[in-house]
Amino acid sequence: MAVATDLMGSSEFSGKTLAVCGPGLLGGSVLMEARRLGFRESRAWSRRPEGVAAVRASGLVDHASDDVGAVVRGADVVVLSVPVEAMPRLAEEMVPVLRGTGVVVTDVGSVKGWVEERVAPVLAAAGISFVGAHPMAGSEKGGLGEARCGLFAGAACIVTPRDEDSAAAGLVRRFWEAMGCRVTAMTAGEHDRTVARVSHLPHAAAVLAALTALGPDSAVGRFAAGGLRDTTRVASGDPSMWRGILVTNREAMMPVLAEFRAQTDRLMGLLERGDGEALQALLEEAKRLRETRYS
Amino acid sequence: MAVATDLMGSSEFSGKTLAVCGPGLLGGSVLMEARRLGFRESRAWSRRPEGVAAVRASGLVDHASDDVGAVVRGADVVVLSVPVEAMPRLAEEMVPVLRGTGVVVTDVGSVKGWVEERVAPVLAAAGISFVGAHPMAGSEKGGLGEARCGLFAGAACIVTPRDEDSAAAGLVRRFWEAMGCRVTAMTAGEHDRTVARVSHLPHAAAVLAALTALGPDSAVGRFAAGGLRDTTRVASGDPSMWRGILVTNREAMMPVLAEFRAQTDRLMGLLERGDGEALQALLEEAKRLRETRYS
């Protein structure tokens, strides 16, 4: 990790002001780590009054409001941790206050191309630095109540700077490293194709398995055991968040879903022909691939 | 539970002889519970010499051998816990020794129609009672080394007696209840359609997700997190065991896989049209179905 943080919380973030827009699981966990990093002031914005009340009650912030201008004014680092689809409007709302300041804006969105196309230009037009990020520390259980210290420890975080050598790119990399992440830079397109495969496709498979296994006949559910439970765990994730992810990453998702369907056809073909040997090879390949990643 | 077992291990199984053919995860765990139930003698058969050596070394049995006749001779209860495809040959091998005795044979196979067609008639022709069972306590980690006391505690067990009122059906029900299972009786066909949906389909989905997510580009694997890990957990199961399950339950699996493919098509159609509302309804339905079963 490139950032030096001593026991007194001294770091390049000491004395700076942090604003988190959308203090849920990820935003709330960022606020918890901020203190350790020596941020002088922490603030949070939520569009909903209940969100403002909850983050105030948490004691994690010096200031919370549903007025985005009041929250981001004078901030050094702004973290967008709202659903991806809500980011463009939020960016527009903060432009008047952030224009001409040295602020750096980052985000936690699960999709990066869509954000680069719709959020980065809004900020760039006003001379505001934006470097997208995706800390991969989510869960099917969201909300501020699930936020915790250490959430980011060892988690992969992909950053998608347009210019990797810019000061803003360096700062955003160090910010997420300081949160505890292992940071990798790539293009937004590479990011979206990667997560389509390793995150969004498994989510889709879990959803499709839940619909097929439990949909037609609720009586069979009582015979479902640990296999179905784990295979479908992520299908308990927030539907509106996942709707946003799948819709905004549609371009990368479609070819991966087509591959998934082709694999399904392959399995059905082997079963139909009763080709046990090819079926065993397919099962062995899946086992090998999984165990290469998860031992 | 219908069986009474006092602290001295006295039960209807007291003084009886148990023979387990294939002492792996399930068979080994049956042997561990057998002592508690007061069986006078426990024996195990394995086709492989290493299997015989391992169960001997475990101290779980009074006698172990690769000679099936020697192991089942004089047994009161025989448990077939070998892969489904190996059962017909094993049944044929034990007929000469069991003919005309009062033995009751049961099994642990994940598929019941195939067993009813190929195992039950072999035994019935010799007047030997057979009642199929499927204790749903498997795991992606198999083998005698994984066997444990309490494996069956609270697990669902489906039994498929041809005549539910027969003495053998009653004994097999009480045997699996005494192991700790919640026992339900149904026809072999009902069983196979149920497990195709809640067990074999999730297994297929996990395998297909592993192949699609990790197959084409091993570099993406390092960005795979908990979602893919859990969604694909069961894909680490024994390929030859799962080949047997899928091939022998092919008839029930094909329509369920066709439904799964239709759900995939439905998801792809919604994404292609960018129909966010219908997509959200689909995600909400999957979440609701899953949470009805797993809170």
Interface residues (C-beta under 8 A of the other chain):
Chain A: M136 A137 S139 A155 A156 I158 T184 T194 V195 R197 V198 S199 L201 P202 H203 A204 A205 A206 V207 L208 A209 A210 L211 T212 A213 L214 G215 P216 D217 S218 V220 G221 R222 F223 A224 A225 G226 G227 L228 R229 D230 T231 T232 R233 V234 A235 S236 G237 P239 S240 W242 R243 L246 V247 R250 M253 M254 V256 L257 A258 E259 F260 R261 Q263 T264 D265 L267 M268 L271 E272 G274 G276 L279 Q280 L282 L283 E284 E285 A286 K287 L289 R290 E291 T292 R293 Y294
Chain B: M136 A137 S139 A155 A156 I158 T184 T194 V195 R197 V198 S199 L201 P202 H203 A204 A205 A206 V207 L208 A209 A210 L211 T212 A213 L214 G215 P216 D217 S218 V220 G221 R222 F223 A224 A225 G226 G227 L228 R229 D230 T231 T232 R233 V234 A235 S236 G237 P239 S240 W242 R243 L246 V247 R250 M253 M254 V256 L257 A258 E259 F260 R261 Q263 T264 D265 L267 M268 L271 E272 G274 G276 L279 Q280 L282 L283 E284 E285 A286 K287 L289 R290 E291 T292 R293 Y294
